[in-house]
Amino acid sequence: MLPRLLESAGFEVELLTEMVTGGRAHDAREWIEMMAGAGPLPYTLIKALGPRYRLELEAEVESAMDSLGDPDDAFRYHHSYLMAVGIRR
């Protein structure tokens, strides 16, 4: 889809590649804050929570992460990037 979009904007795509990076949050609160930055909808939903519902969400996330079994698997996140190099026609 990206190459077609760039071509319609007047670019000839020379190279297309992708990269994935990530990390690990320390706890549910940090993981939820990071997820709020995923876009306008998650930001609005998470930031609109009052203290009580925010604590409930954190408890649910904590429980879900605990159910993974291995503490190393908990609170991991990934960011995927698509990069293109093009020449303007």
PyMOL Python script that loads the backbone (N, CA, C, O; Angstrom):
from pymol import cmd

cmd.read_pdbstr("""\
ATOM      1  N   MET A   1       0.817  -1.193   0.000  1.00  0.00           N
ATOM      2  CA  MET A   1       0.000   0.000   0.000  1.00  0.00           C
ATOM      3  C   MET A   1       0.865   1.264   0.000  1.00  0.00           C
ATOM      4  O   MET A   1       0.565   2.217  -0.719  1.00  0.00           O
ATOM      5  N   LEU A   2       1.933   1.279   0.797  1.00  0.00           N
ATOM      6  CA  LEU A   2       2.797   2.460   0.850  1.00  0.00           C
ATOM      7  C   LEU A   2       3.423   2.772  -0.506  1.00  0.00           C
ATOM      8  O   LEU A   2       3.427   3.934  -0.912  1.00  0.00           O
ATOM      9  N   PRO A   3       3.955   1.773  -1.225  1.00  0.00           N
ATOM     10  CA  PRO A   3       4.519   2.105  -2.543  1.00  0.00           C
ATOM     11  C   PRO A   3       3.496   2.740  -3.481  1.00  0.00           C
ATOM     12  O   PRO A   3       3.822   3.689  -4.195  1.00  0.00           O
ATOM     13  N   ARG A   4       2.267   2.231  -3.491  1.00  0.00           N
ATOM     14  CA  ARG A   4       1.234   2.826  -4.354  1.00  0.00           C
ATOM     15  C   ARG A   4       0.915   4.251  -3.938  1.00  0.00           C
ATOM     16  O   ARG A   4       0.715   5.120  -4.785  1.00  0.00           O
ATOM     17  N   LEU A   5       0.869   4.488  -2.645  1.00  0.00           N
ATOM     18  CA  LEU A   5       0.601   5.831  -2.132  1.00  0.00           C
ATOM     19  C   LEU A   5       1.707   6.794  -2.548  1.00  0.00           C
ATOM     20  O   LEU A   5       1.432   7.911  -2.987  1.00  0.00           O
ATOM     21  N   LEU A   6       2.958   6.360  -2.410  1.00  0.00           N
ATOM     22  CA  LEU A   6       4.088   7.207  -2.802  1.00  0.00           C
ATOM     23  C   LEU A   6       4.115   7.435  -4.309  1.00  0.00           C
ATOM     24  O   LEU A   6       4.405   8.540  -4.766  1.00  0.00           O
ATOM     25  N   GLU A   7       3.814   6.398  -5.077  1.00  0.00           N
ATOM     26  CA  GLU A   7       3.780   6.546  -6.532  1.00  0.00           C
ATOM     27  C   GLU A   7       2.693   7.530  -6.959  1.00  0.00           C
ATOM     28  O   GLU A   7       2.892   8.309  -7.891  1.00  0.00           O
ATOM     29  N   SER A   8       1.551   7.498  -6.284  1.00  0.00           N
ATOM     30  CA  SER A   8       0.475   8.437  -6.622  1.00  0.00           C
ATOM     31  C   SER A   8       0.853   9.871  -6.241  1.00  0.00           C
ATOM     32  O   SER A   8       0.277  10.825  -6.763  1.00  0.00           O
ATOM     33  N   ALA A   9       1.822  10.021  -5.330  1.00  0.00           N
ATOM     34  CA  ALA A   9       2.293  11.351  -4.936  1.00  0.00           C
ATOM     35  C   ALA A   9       3.484  11.798  -5.787  1.00  0.00           C
ATOM     36  O   ALA A   9       4.047  12.870  -5.561  1.00  0.00           O
ATOM     37  N   GLY A  10       3.863  10.974  -6.763  1.00  0.00           N
ATOM     38  CA  GLY A  10       4.930  11.370  -7.678  1.00  0.00           C
ATOM     39  C   GLY A  10       6.305  10.829  -7.342  1.00  0.00           C
ATOM     40  O   GLY A  10       7.306  11.373  -7.809  1.00  0.00           O
ATOM     41  N   PHE A  11       6.383   9.780  -6.551  1.00  0.00           N
ATOM     42  CA  PHE A  11       7.671   9.185  -6.194  1.00  0.00           C
ATOM     43  C   PHE A  11       7.828   7.821  -6.851  1.00  0.00           C
ATOM     44  O   PHE A  11       6.860   7.079  -7.019  1.00  0.00           O
ATOM     45  N   GLU A  12       9.055   7.508  -7.217  1.00  0.00           N
ATOM     46  CA  GLU A  12       9.391   6.159  -7.670  1.00  0.00           C
ATOM     47  C   GLU A  12      10.102   5.477  -6.505  1.00  0.00           C
ATOM     48  O   GLU A  12      11.169   5.922  -6.082  1.00  0.00           O
ATOM     49  N   VAL A  13       9.521   4.411  -5.991  1.00  0.00           N
ATOM     50  CA  VAL A  13      10.057   3.738  -4.803  1.00  0.00           C
ATOM     51  C   VAL A  13      11.278   2.916  -5.198  1.00  0.00           C
ATOM     52  O   VAL A  13      11.196   2.033  -6.053  1.00  0.00           O
ATOM     53  N   GLU A  14      12.413   3.216  -4.567  1.00  0.00           N
ATOM     54  CA  GLU A  14      13.671   2.519  -4.822  1.00  0.00           C
ATOM     55  C   GLU A  14      13.912   1.391  -3.824  1.00  0.00           C
ATOM     56  O   GLU A  14      14.465   0.348  -4.176  1.00  0.00           O
ATOM     57  N   LEU A  15      13.498   1.604  -2.591  1.00  0.00           N
ATOM     58  CA  LEU A  15      13.792   0.642  -1.531  1.00  0.00           C
ATOM     59  C   LEU A  15      12.669   0.686  -0.507  1.00  0.00           C
ATOM     60  O   LEU A  15      12.179   1.757  -0.150  1.00  0.00           O
ATOM     61  N   LEU A  16      12.270  -0.481  -0.043  1.00  0.00           N
ATOM     62  CA  LEU A  16      11.244  -0.596   0.988  1.00  0.00           C
ATOM     63  C   LEU A  16      11.747  -1.597   2.013  1.00  0.00           C
ATOM     64  O   LEU A  16      12.120  -2.714   1.652  1.00  0.00           O
ATOM     65  N   THR A  17      11.764  -1.222   3.270  1.00  0.00           N
ATOM     66  CA  THR A  17      12.238  -2.121   4.313  1.00  0.00           C
ATOM     67  C   THR A  17      11.425  -1.896   5.579  1.00  0.00           C
ATOM     68  O   THR A  17      10.689  -0.916   5.692  1.00  0.00           O
ATOM     69  N   GLU A  18      11.563  -2.802   6.515  1.00  0.00           N
ATOM     70  CA  GLU A  18      10.842  -2.669   7.775  1.00  0.00           C
ATOM     71  C   GLU A  18      11.768  -2.952   8.949  1.00  0.00           C
ATOM     72  O   GLU A  18      12.806  -3.598   8.807  1.00  0.00           O
ATOM     73  N   MET A  19      11.366  -2.455  10.101  1.00  0.00           N
ATOM     74  CA  MET A  19      12.154  -2.635  11.308  1.00  0.00           C
ATOM     75  C   MET A  19      11.192  -2.796  12.476  1.00  0.00           C
ATOM     76  O   MET A  19      10.152  -2.139  12.530  1.00  0.00           O
ATOM     77  N   VAL A  20      11.538  -3.662  13.396  1.00  0.00           N
ATOM     78  CA  VAL A  20      10.764  -3.830  14.617  1.00  0.00           C
ATOM     79  C   VAL A  20      11.703  -3.601  15.791  1.00  0.00           C
ATOM     80  O   VAL A  20      12.817  -4.123  15.828  1.00  0.00           O
ATOM     81  N   THR A  21      11.237  -2.819  16.735  1.00  0.00           N
ATOM     82  CA  THR A  21      11.999  -2.578  17.951  1.00  0.00           C
ATOM     83  C   THR A  21      11.036  -2.668  19.127  1.00  0.00           C
ATOM     84  O   THR A  21       9.821  -2.689  18.929  1.00  0.00           O
ATOM     85  N   GLY A  22      11.537  -2.719  20.297  1.00  0.00           N
ATOM     86  CA  GLY A  22      10.645  -2.823  21.449  1.00  0.00           C
ATOM     87  C   GLY A  22      11.400  -2.745  22.751  1.00  0.00           C
ATOM     88  O   GLY A  22      12.582  -2.403  22.797  1.00  0.00           O
ATOM     89  N   GLY A  23      10.694  -3.068  23.793  1.00  0.00           N
ATOM     90  CA  GLY A  23      11.292  -3.014  25.115  1.00  0.00           C
ATOM     91  C   GLY A  23      10.373  -3.651  26.131  1.00  0.00           C
ATOM     92  O   GLY A  23       9.496  -4.445  25.790  1.00  0.00           O
ATOM     93  N   ARG A  24      10.582  -3.297  27.374  1.00  0.00           N
ATOM     94  CA  ARG A  24       9.798  -3.876  28.450  1.00  0.00           C
ATOM     95  C   ARG A  24       9.521  -2.803  29.486  1.00  0.00           C
ATOM     96  O   ARG A  24      10.444  -2.181  30.011  1.00  0.00           O
ATOM     97  N   ALA A  25       8.238  -2.589  29.779  1.00  0.00           N
ATOM     98  CA  ALA A  25       7.854  -1.648  30.834  1.00  0.00           C
ATOM     99  C   ALA A  25       8.069  -2.312  32.190  1.00  0.00           C
ATOM    100  O   ALA A  25       8.094  -3.539  32.291  1.00  0.00           O
ATOM    101  N   HIS A  26       8.223  -1.499  33.227  1.00  0.00           N
ATOM    102  CA  HIS A  26       8.465  -2.039  34.567  1.00  0.00           C
ATOM    103  C   HIS A  26       7.216  -2.600  35.230  1.00  0.00           C
ATOM    104  O   HIS A  26       7.292  -3.569  35.985  1.00  0.00           O
ATOM    105  N   ASP A  27       6.058  -1.991  34.949  1.00  0.00           N
ATOM    106  CA  ASP A  27       4.830  -2.416  35.611  1.00  0.00           C
ATOM    107  C   ASP A  27       3.618  -2.023  34.775  1.00  0.00           C
ATOM    108  O   ASP A  27       3.752  -1.437  33.701  1.00  0.00           O
ATOM    109  N   ALA A  28       2.445  -2.351  35.279  1.00  0.00           N
ATOM    110  CA  ALA A  28       1.206  -2.091  34.537  1.00  0.00           C
ATOM    111  C   ALA A  28       1.000  -0.598  34.289  1.00  0.00           C
ATOM    112  O   ALA A  28       0.575  -0.205  33.202  1.00  0.00           O
ATOM    113  N   ARG A  29       1.292   0.222  35.269  1.00  0.00           N
ATOM    114  CA  ARG A  29       1.103   1.673  35.109  1.00  0.00           C
ATOM    115  C   ARG A  29       1.958   2.216  33.960  1.00  0.00           C
ATOM    116  O   ARG A  29       1.465   2.968  33.119  1.00  0.00           O
ATOM    117  N   GLU A  30       3.220   1.842  33.924  1.00  0.00           N
ATOM    118  CA  GLU A  30       4.121   2.306  32.858  1.00  0.00           C
ATOM    119  C   GLU A  30       3.680   1.758  31.500  1.00  0.00           C
ATOM    120  O   GLU A  30       3.732   2.476  30.500  1.00  0.00           O
ATOM    121  N   TRP A  31       3.248   0.493  31.453  1.00  0.00           N
ATOM    122  CA  TRP A  31       2.811  -0.122  30.199  1.00  0.00           C
ATOM    123  C   TRP A  31       1.565   0.583  29.658  1.00  0.00           C
ATOM    124  O   TRP A  31       1.462   0.830  28.457  1.00  0.00           O
ATOM    125  N   ILE A  32       0.619   0.906  30.546  1.00  0.00           N
ATOM    126  CA  ILE A  32      -0.611   1.595  30.128  1.00  0.00           C
ATOM    127  C   ILE A  32      -0.291   3.004  29.636  1.00  0.00           C
ATOM    128  O   ILE A  32      -0.858   3.447  28.637  1.00  0.00           O
ATOM    129  N   GLU A  33       0.598   3.708  30.312  1.00  0.00           N
ATOM    130  CA  GLU A  33       1.002   5.050  29.860  1.00  0.00           C
ATOM    131  C   GLU A  33       1.622   4.989  28.473  1.00  0.00           C
ATOM    132  O   GLU A  33       1.352   5.841  27.627  1.00  0.00           O
ATOM    133  N   MET A  34       2.455   3.977  28.243  1.00  0.00           N
ATOM    134  CA  MET A  34       3.077   3.830  26.935  1.00  0.00           C
ATOM    135  C   MET A  34       2.017   3.514  25.882  1.00  0.00           C
ATOM    136  O   MET A  34       2.080   4.039  24.771  1.00  0.00           O
ATOM    137  N   MET A  35       1.048   2.668  26.213  1.00  0.00           N
ATOM    138  CA  MET A  35      -0.024   2.313  25.276  1.00  0.00           C
ATOM    139  C   MET A  35      -0.924   3.512  24.971  1.00  0.00           C
ATOM    140  O   MET A  35      -1.507   3.579  23.889  1.00  0.00           O
ATOM    141  N   ALA A  36      -1.043   4.448  25.894  1.00  0.00           N
ATOM    142  CA  ALA A  36      -1.850   5.649  25.646  1.00  0.00           C
ATOM    143  C   ALA A  36      -1.279   6.445  24.477  1.00  0.00           C
ATOM    144  O   ALA A  36      -2.010   7.170  23.802  1.00  0.00           O
ATOM    145  N   GLY A  37       0.003   6.314  24.240  1.00  0.00           N
ATOM    146  CA  GLY A  37       0.645   7.022  23.141  1.00  0.00           C
ATOM    147  C   GLY A  37       0.463   6.347  21.790  1.00  0.00           C
ATOM    148  O   GLY A  37       1.011   6.811  20.790  1.00  0.00           O
ATOM    149  N   ALA A  38      -0.300   5.254  21.744  1.00  0.00           N
ATOM    150  CA  ALA A  38      -0.480   4.511  20.493  1.00  0.00           C
ATOM    151  C   ALA A  38      -1.386   5.227  19.502  1.00  0.00           C
ATOM    152  O   ALA A  38      -1.439   4.845  18.332  1.00  0.00           O
ATOM    153  N   GLY A  39      -2.088   6.243  19.940  1.00  0.00           N
ATOM    154  CA  GLY A  39      -2.959   6.970  19.021  1.00  0.00           C
ATOM    155  C   GLY A  39      -4.013   7.761  19.767  1.00  0.00           C
ATOM    156  O   GLY A  39      -4.104   7.681  20.992  1.00  0.00           O
ATOM    157  N   PRO A  40      -4.803   8.521  19.039  1.00  0.00           N
ATOM    158  CA  PRO A  40      -5.784   9.389  19.698  1.00  0.00           C
ATOM    159  C   PRO A  40      -6.875   8.624  20.453  1.00  0.00           C
ATOM    160  O   PRO A  40      -7.309   9.073  21.514  1.00  0.00           O
ATOM    161  N   LEU A  41      -7.324   7.487  19.932  1.00  0.00           N
ATOM    162  CA  LEU A  41      -8.384   6.743  20.616  1.00  0.00           C
ATOM    163  C   LEU A  41      -7.902   6.145  21.937  1.00  0.00           C
ATOM    164  O   LEU A  41      -8.540   6.373  22.965  1.00  0.00           O
ATOM    165  N   PRO A  42      -6.784   5.375  21.951  1.00  0.00           N
ATOM    166  CA  PRO A  42      -6.324   4.862  23.242  1.00  0.00           C
ATOM    167  C   PRO A  42      -5.982   5.984  24.219  1.00  0.00           C
ATOM    168  O   PRO A  42      -6.235   5.866  25.418  1.00  0.00           O
ATOM    169  N   TYR A  43      -5.408   7.070  23.709  1.00  0.00           N
ATOM    170  CA  TYR A  43      -5.065   8.197  24.579  1.00  0.00           C
ATOM    171  C   TYR A  43      -6.322   8.734  25.268  1.00  0.00           C
ATOM    172  O   TYR A  43      -6.341   8.931  26.483  1.00  0.00           O
ATOM    173  N   THR A  44      -7.366   8.966  24.476  1.00  0.00           N
ATOM    174  CA  THR A  44      -8.600   9.519  25.028  1.00  0.00           C
ATOM    175  C   THR A  44      -9.229   8.568  26.032  1.00  0.00           C
ATOM    176  O   THR A  44      -9.645   8.987  27.113  1.00  0.00           O
ATOM    177  N   LEU A  45      -9.301   7.284  25.679  1.00  0.00           N
ATOM    178  CA  LEU A  45      -9.928   6.316  26.571  1.00  0.00           C
ATOM    179  C   LEU A  45      -9.163   6.167  27.889  1.00  0.00           C
ATOM    180  O   LEU A  45      -9.765   6.135  28.962  1.00  0.00           O
ATOM    181  N   ILE A  46      -7.853   6.078  27.799  1.00  0.00           N
ATOM    182  CA  ILE A  46      -7.040   5.869  29.009  1.00  0.00           C
ATOM    183  C   ILE A  46      -7.012   7.129  29.867  1.00  0.00           C
ATOM    184  O   ILE A  46      -7.153   7.045  31.087  1.00  0.00           O
ATOM    185  N   LYS A  47      -6.834   8.287  29.254  1.00  0.00           N
ATOM    186  CA  LYS A  47      -6.744   9.534  30.025  1.00  0.00           C
ATOM    187  C   LYS A  47      -8.084   9.946  30.625  1.00  0.00           C
ATOM    188  O   LYS A  47      -8.112  10.708  31.591  1.00  0.00           O
ATOM    189  N   ALA A  48      -9.200   9.457  30.071  1.00  0.00           N
ATOM    190  CA  ALA A  48     -10.519   9.811  30.597  1.00  0.00           C
ATOM    191  C   ALA A  48     -10.884   8.999  31.839  1.00  0.00           C
ATOM    192  O   ALA A  48     -11.850   9.327  32.529  1.00  0.00           O
ATOM    193  N   LEU A  49     -10.126   7.951  32.126  1.00  0.00           N
ATOM    194  CA  LEU A  49     -10.432   7.124  33.293  1.00  0.00           C
ATOM    195  C   LEU A  49     -10.172   7.892  34.585  1.00  0.00           C
ATOM    196  O   LEU A  49      -9.150   8.563  34.727  1.00  0.00           O
ATOM    197  N   GLY A  50     -11.094   7.788  35.506  1.00  0.00           N
ATOM    198  CA  GLY A  50     -10.875   8.354  36.834  1.00  0.00           C
ATOM    199  C   GLY A  50      -9.934   7.453  37.616  1.00  0.00           C
ATOM    200  O   GLY A  50      -9.588   6.367  37.153  1.00  0.00           O
ATOM    201  N   PRO A  51      -9.516   7.895  38.804  1.00  0.00           N
ATOM    202  CA  PRO A  51      -8.549   7.115  39.589  1.00  0.00           C
ATOM    203  C   PRO A  51      -9.014   5.690  39.886  1.00  0.00           C
ATOM    204  O   PRO A  51      -8.219   4.752  39.819  1.00  0.00           O
ATOM    205  N   ARG A  52     -10.294   5.523  40.214  1.00  0.00           N
ATOM    206  CA  ARG A  52     -10.798   4.182  40.558  1.00  0.00           C
ATOM    207  C   ARG A  52     -10.694   3.240  39.358  1.00  0.00           C
ATOM    208  O   ARG A  52     -10.188   2.125  39.482  1.00  0.00           O
ATOM    209  N   TYR A  53     -11.174   3.691  38.194  1.00  0.00           N
ATOM    210  CA  TYR A  53     -11.158   2.829  37.007  1.00  0.00           C
ATOM    211  C   TYR A  53      -9.750   2.623  36.475  1.00  0.00           C
ATOM    212  O   TYR A  53      -9.447   1.580  35.895  1.00  0.00           O
ATOM    213  N   ARG A  54      -8.903   3.601  36.668  1.00  0.00           N
ATOM    214  CA  ARG A  54      -7.505   3.443  36.258  1.00  0.00           C
ATOM    215  C   ARG A  54      -6.840   2.349  37.093  1.00  0.00           C
ATOM    216  O   ARG A  54      -6.100   1.523  36.558  1.00  0.00           O
ATOM    217  N   LEU A  55      -7.098   2.340  38.393  1.00  0.00           N
ATOM    218  CA  LEU A  55      -6.542   1.294  39.258  1.00  0.00           C
ATOM    219  C   LEU A  55      -7.102  -0.079  38.890  1.00  0.00           C
ATOM    220  O   LEU A  55      -6.380  -1.075  38.936  1.00  0.00           O
ATOM    221  N   GLU A  56      -8.384  -0.137  38.525  1.00  0.00           N
ATOM    222  CA  GLU A  56      -8.977  -1.404  38.094  1.00  0.00           C
ATOM    223  C   GLU A  56      -8.325  -1.891  36.804  1.00  0.00           C
ATOM    224  O   GLU A  56      -8.034  -3.079  36.664  1.00  0.00           O
ATOM    225  N   LEU A  57      -8.094  -0.979  35.865  1.00  0.00           N
ATOM    226  CA  LEU A  57      -7.426  -1.350  34.617  1.00  0.00           C
ATOM    227  C   LEU A  57      -6.018  -1.857  34.896  1.00  0.00           C
ATOM    228  O   LEU A  57      -5.599  -2.869  34.334  1.00  0.00           O
ATOM    229  N   GLU A  58      -5.293  -1.166  35.754  1.00  0.00           N
ATOM    230  CA  GLU A  58      -3.941  -1.607  36.098  1.00  0.00           C
ATOM    231  C   GLU A  58      -3.950  -2.985  36.728  1.00  0.00           C
ATOM    232  O   GLU A  58      -3.071  -3.799  36.448  1.00  0.00           O
ATOM    233  N   ALA A  59      -4.935  -3.259  37.577  1.00  0.00           N
ATOM    234  CA  ALA A  59      -5.040  -4.578  38.213  1.00  0.00           C
ATOM    235  C   ALA A  59      -5.334  -5.656  37.169  1.00  0.00           C
ATOM    236  O   ALA A  59      -4.783  -6.754  37.242  1.00  0.00           O
ATOM    237  N   GLU A  60      -6.196  -5.349  36.202  1.00  0.00           N
ATOM    238  CA  GLU A  60      -6.509  -6.306  35.125  1.00  0.00           C
ATOM    239  C   GLU A  60      -5.279  -6.588  34.271  1.00  0.00           C
ATOM    240  O   GLU A  60      -5.004  -7.738  33.927  1.00  0.00           O
ATOM    241  N   VAL A  61      -4.545  -5.540  33.931  1.00  0.00           N
ATOM    242  CA  VAL A  61      -3.333  -5.712  33.121  1.00  0.00           C
ATOM    243  C   VAL A  61      -2.307  -6.519  33.906  1.00  0.00           C
ATOM    244  O   VAL A  61      -1.674  -7.424  33.362  1.00  0.00           O
ATOM    245  N   GLU A  62      -2.143  -6.191  35.177  1.00  0.00           N
ATOM    246  CA  GLU A  62      -1.196  -6.927  36.035  1.00  0.00           C
ATOM    247  C   GLU A  62      -1.553  -8.413  36.072  1.00  0.00           C
ATOM    248  O   GLU A  62      -0.675  -9.268  35.963  1.00  0.00           O
ATOM    249  N   SER A  63      -2.844  -8.719  36.226  1.00  0.00           N
ATOM    250  CA  SER A  63      -3.310 -10.102  36.266  1.00  0.00           C
ATOM    251  C   SER A  63      -3.055 -10.815  34.935  1.00  0.00           C
ATOM    252  O   SER A  63      -2.617 -11.966  34.911  1.00  0.00           O
ATOM    253  N   ALA A  64      -3.332 -10.123  33.839  1.00  0.00           N
ATOM    254  CA  ALA A  64      -3.087 -10.713  32.514  1.00  0.00           C
ATOM    255  C   ALA A  64      -1.609 -10.997  32.309  1.00  0.00           C
ATOM    256  O   ALA A  64      -1.249 -12.039  31.761  1.00  0.00           O
ATOM    257  N   MET A  65      -0.754 -10.087  32.742  1.00  0.00           N
ATOM    258  CA  MET A  65       0.687 -10.295  32.591  1.00  0.00           C
ATOM    259  C   MET A  65       1.165 -11.444  33.474  1.00  0.00           C
ATOM    260  O   MET A  65       2.019 -12.230  33.065  1.00  0.00           O
ATOM    261  N   ASP A  66       0.615 -11.544  34.686  1.00  0.00           N
ATOM    262  CA  ASP A  66       0.977 -12.654  35.584  1.00  0.00           C
ATOM    263  C   ASP A  66       0.587 -13.999  34.989  1.00  0.00           C
ATOM    264  O   ASP A  66       1.272 -14.999  35.205  1.00  0.00           O
ATOM    265  N   SER A  67      -0.517 -14.024  34.238  1.00  0.00           N
ATOM    266  CA  SER A  67      -0.998 -15.287  33.667  1.00  0.00           C
ATOM    267  C   SER A  67      -0.073 -15.821  32.577  1.00  0.00           C
ATOM    268  O   SER A  67      -0.199 -16.977  32.174  1.00  0.00           O
ATOM    269  N   LEU A  68       0.855 -14.995  32.099  1.00  0.00           N
ATOM    270  CA  LEU A  68       1.801 -15.450  31.077  1.00  0.00           C
ATOM    271  C   LEU A  68       2.780 -16.475  31.626  1.00  0.00           C
ATOM    272  O   LEU A  68       3.380 -17.241  30.872  1.00  0.00           O
ATOM    273  N   GLY A  69       2.938 -16.485  32.946  1.00  0.00           N
ATOM    274  CA  GLY A  69       3.810 -17.476  33.575  1.00  0.00           C
ATOM    275  C   GLY A  69       5.239 -17.021  33.748  1.00  0.00           C
ATOM    276  O   GLY A  69       5.767 -17.082  34.858  1.00  0.00           O
ATOM    277  N   ASP A  70       5.868 -16.578  32.714  1.00  0.00           N
ATOM    278  CA  ASP A  70       7.273 -16.163  32.766  1.00  0.00           C
ATOM    279  C   ASP A  70       7.346 -14.649  32.949  1.00  0.00           C
ATOM    280  O   ASP A  70       6.881 -13.906  32.084  1.00  0.00           O
ATOM    281  N   PRO A  71       7.920 -14.176  34.058  1.00  0.00           N
ATOM    282  CA  PRO A  71       7.993 -12.729  34.283  1.00  0.00           C
ATOM    283  C   PRO A  71       8.727 -11.975  33.172  1.00  0.00           C
ATOM    284  O   PRO A  71       8.490 -10.784  32.972  1.00  0.00           O
ATOM    285  N   ASP A  72       9.611 -12.659  32.452  1.00  0.00           N
ATOM    286  CA  ASP A  72      10.327 -12.016  31.344  1.00  0.00           C
ATOM    287  C   ASP A  72       9.397 -11.669  30.181  1.00  0.00           C
ATOM    288  O   ASP A  72       9.694 -10.769  29.395  1.00  0.00           O
ATOM    289  N   ASP A  73       8.280 -12.376  30.071  1.00  0.00           N
ATOM    290  CA  ASP A  73       7.334 -12.114  28.978  1.00  0.00           C
ATOM    291  C   ASP A  73       6.399 -10.953  29.281  1.00  0.00           C
ATOM    292  O   ASP A  73       5.791 -10.390  28.370  1.00  0.00           O
ATOM    293  N   ALA A  74       6.281 -10.595  30.549  1.00  0.00           N
ATOM    294  CA  ALA A  74       5.325  -9.564  30.957  1.00  0.00           C
ATOM    295  C   ALA A  74       5.776  -8.166  30.534  1.00  0.00           C
ATOM    296  O   ALA A  74       6.966  -7.849  30.543  1.00  0.00           O
ATOM    297  N   PHE A  75       4.810  -7.353  30.169  1.00  0.00           N
ATOM    298  CA  PHE A  75       4.991  -5.934  29.866  1.00  0.00           C
ATOM    299  C   PHE A  75       5.920  -5.656  28.691  1.00  0.00           C
ATOM    300  O   PHE A  75       6.508  -4.578  28.610  1.00  0.00           O
ATOM    301  N   ARG A  76       6.055  -6.601  27.794  1.00  0.00           N
ATOM    302  CA  ARG A  76       6.849  -6.368  26.576  1.00  0.00           C
ATOM    303  C   ARG A  76       5.998  -5.607  25.567  1.00  0.00           C
ATOM    304  O   ARG A  76       4.774  -5.735  25.560  1.00  0.00           O
ATOM    305  N   TYR A  77       6.632  -4.835  24.737  1.00  0.00           N
ATOM    306  CA  TYR A  77       5.933  -4.119  23.678  1.00  0.00           C
ATOM    307  C   TYR A  77       6.836  -4.023  22.457  1.00  0.00           C
ATOM    308  O   TYR A  77       8.060  -4.106  22.558  1.00  0.00           O
ATOM    309  N   HIS A  78       6.207  -3.848  21.306  1.00  0.00           N
ATOM    310  CA  HIS A  78       6.938  -3.755  20.044  1.00  0.00           C
ATOM    311  C   HIS A  78       6.397  -2.592  19.225  1.00  0.00           C
ATOM    312  O   HIS A  78       5.208  -2.276  19.260  1.00  0.00           O
ATOM    313  N   HIS A  79       7.299  -1.972  18.494  1.00  0.00           N
ATOM    314  CA  HIS A  79       6.941  -0.919  17.546  1.00  0.00           C
ATOM    315  C   HIS A  79       7.449  -1.367  16.176  1.00  0.00           C
ATOM    316  O   HIS A  79       8.609  -1.752  16.026  1.00  0.00           O
ATOM    317  N   SER A  80       6.586  -1.313  15.205  1.00  0.00           N
ATOM    318  CA  SER A  80       6.947  -1.718  13.851  1.00  0.00           C
ATOM    319  C   SER A  80       7.026  -0.474  12.962  1.00  0.00           C
ATOM    320  O   SER A  80       6.162   0.400  13.025  1.00  0.00           O
ATOM    321  N   TYR A  81       8.057  -0.406  12.145  1.00  0.00           N
ATOM    322  CA  TYR A  81       8.261   0.731  11.252  1.00  0.00           C
ATOM    323  C   TYR A  81       8.437   0.237   9.826  1.00  0.00           C
ATOM    324  O   TYR A  81       9.085  -0.784   9.592  1.00  0.00           O
ATOM    325  N   LEU A  82       7.869   0.948   8.887  1.00  0.00           N
ATOM    326  CA  LEU A  82       8.037   0.689   7.468  1.00  0.00           C
ATOM    327  C   LEU A  82       8.728   1.913   6.874  1.00  0.00           C
ATOM    328  O   LEU A  82       8.252   3.038   7.026  1.00  0.00           O
ATOM    329  N   MET A  83       9.851   1.686   6.197  1.00  0.00           N
ATOM    330  CA  MET A  83      10.614   2.801   5.636  1.00  0.00           C
ATOM    331  C   MET A  83      10.748   2.634   4.132  1.00  0.00           C
ATOM    332  O   MET A  83      10.929   1.532   3.614  1.00  0.00           O
ATOM    333  N   ALA A  84      10.652   3.763   3.455  1.00  0.00           N
ATOM    334  CA  ALA A  84      10.763   3.737   1.993  1.00  0.00           C
ATOM    335  C   ALA A  84      11.728   4.824   1.535  1.00  0.00           C
ATOM    336  O   ALA A  84      11.795   5.906   2.116  1.00  0.00           O
ATOM    337  N   VAL A  85      12.466   4.510   0.487  1.00  0.00           N
ATOM    338  CA  VAL A  85      13.340   5.469  -0.172  1.00  0.00           C
ATOM    339  C   VAL A  85      12.790   5.643  -1.585  1.00  0.00           C
ATOM    340  O   VAL A  85      12.592   4.669  -2.311  1.00  0.00           O
ATOM    341  N   GLY A  86      12.553   6.864  -1.953  1.00  0.00           N
ATOM    342  CA  GLY A  86      11.995   7.115  -3.271  1.00  0.00           C
ATOM    343  C   GLY A  86      12.616   8.326  -3.935  1.00  0.00           C
ATOM    344  O   GLY A  86      13.231   9.171  -3.285  1.00  0.00           O
ATOM    345  N   ILE A  87      12.442   8.389  -5.234  1.00  0.00           N
ATOM    346  CA  ILE A  87      12.940   9.514  -6.035  1.00  0.00           C
ATOM    347  C   ILE A  87      11.727  10.253  -6.597  1.00  0.00           C
ATOM    348  O   ILE A  87      10.821   9.651  -7.174  1.00  0.00           O
ATOM    349  N   ARG A  88      11.735  11.558  -6.416  1.00  0.00           N
ATOM    350  CA  ARG A  88      10.630  12.379  -6.931  1.00  0.00           C
ATOM    351  C   ARG A  88      10.715  12.430  -8.440  1.00  0.00           C
ATOM    352  O   ARG A  88      11.757  12.791  -8.988  1.00  0.00           O
ATOM    353  N   ARG A  89       9.649  12.079  -9.113  1.00  0.00           N
ATOM    354  CA  ARG A  89       9.623  12.114 -10.585  1.00  0.00           C
ATOM    355  C   ARG A  89       9.331  13.480 -11.111  1.00  0.00           C
ATOM    356  O   ARG A  89       9.275  13.675 -12.325  1.00  0.00           O
TER     357      ARG A  89
END
""", "prot")
cmd.dss("prot")
cmd.show_as("cartoon", "prot")
cmd.util.cbc("prot")
cmd.orient("prot")
